[in-house]
Amino acid sequence: MNPPDHFADRLAAAARCAALPRDPEPPLGFTTRVLARLRERPPSPWERFALGAVPIAAALTLACVWFSRPAPDSQSDDPRIIARLMLETQLPAQP
C-alpha cells in the first residue's frame, strides 16, 4: 500500500508535466451575432426597472456617504477624545 504522501507527490508531478489546455477562440463573427441578437429584442420589464433604478441607487449612496461623515467640530487628534467618542457611540448606556 502506498503512503498518502507518495500519492500526492505523484499527482503533483503529473500535474506539472501536463500541457495546459488552450482556450478555444470564438468562431468568426460570434461577438457581432451576439450583439445583434441583443439589440433586436426589446428589453424585459426587469431590465427596464433595473436600469431605471441605477440613478436612484447612486443618489441614495451619495446621500448616505454625505450624511455619514463626521461633523467638523468632532474631529480631533487627541486619542483620549477619540476613545471616549468611540465608547459612547459603540457601547449602550448602562442603567
N, C-alpha and C positions, 0 to 999 in steps of 0.2 A: 504494500500500500504506500503510495506517495504522500509525503507530508504536504499539508496545505500550502506552505511557503514555496515549495518547489513548483507546485501547480501555478501559483500566482506569478512566479518568475518566468515560467514557460509562456504563460499567457501574455505577459508584458513584452517578452521578446518577440512573440508572433505579431503583436500589435505594432511594434516598431518596424518590423520588416514589411508589413502590408502596405500596399500602394494606396495613396489617398484617392478617394473617388472624385472625379471631376464633375463639377456642376454642369449639367447639360444647358446649353444655350437655348433660349426660346426660339421657336420657328420664326422665320422671316415674316414680319408684319403682325406678329402676335399682339404687341402693345397697341398698335393702331386699331386692330379689330376690337380689342377690349374697350378702348376709349370710345370708339364709335358706337359700340353697343350701349355703353353707359349714357352717352349723350342722346340716344334716340328714345330711351324710355323716360317717362315722366317720373319725377321724384315721388316717393311714397309719402303719406302723411307724417310718418315718423321722421323721415329725413327733413321735411319742411319744418316740423316742430323743433328738431334738434338744431338746425341752422338758425332758426329764429331765436332760440334761447341763448345762443352764444353771446350776443351783446349784453343781454340781461345778466348772465353769469359773470361776464367781465366787469360790468358796473358794480355788481354786488361784491366781487373780490376786491376791487379797488376801494370801495367804501369800507370793507372790513379792515383792510390794511391801514387806511387813513385814520379810522377811529380807534384802532388798537395801539397806535403809537403813544408813548408816554407824554404826559403833559410837560411843557418846558420847565416849570419850576421844580419838578420831581427829579430832574437829572442832577446827580451829584457824584463826585468821585470818592466820597468818604465811604469806606467799606462798612462802617457801623450803620450808616443810614440805609445803605443798600440791603444789608442783612435784616434790619428792622422792617423795611418795606416788604421784603420777601416773606418774612414770618407773618406779617399782618395780612398779606394777601393770600398766602397759601394755607395757613392754618386757621380753622374756625375759632371764633372767640369761645373761651371756656366759661361756663356759667359759675 
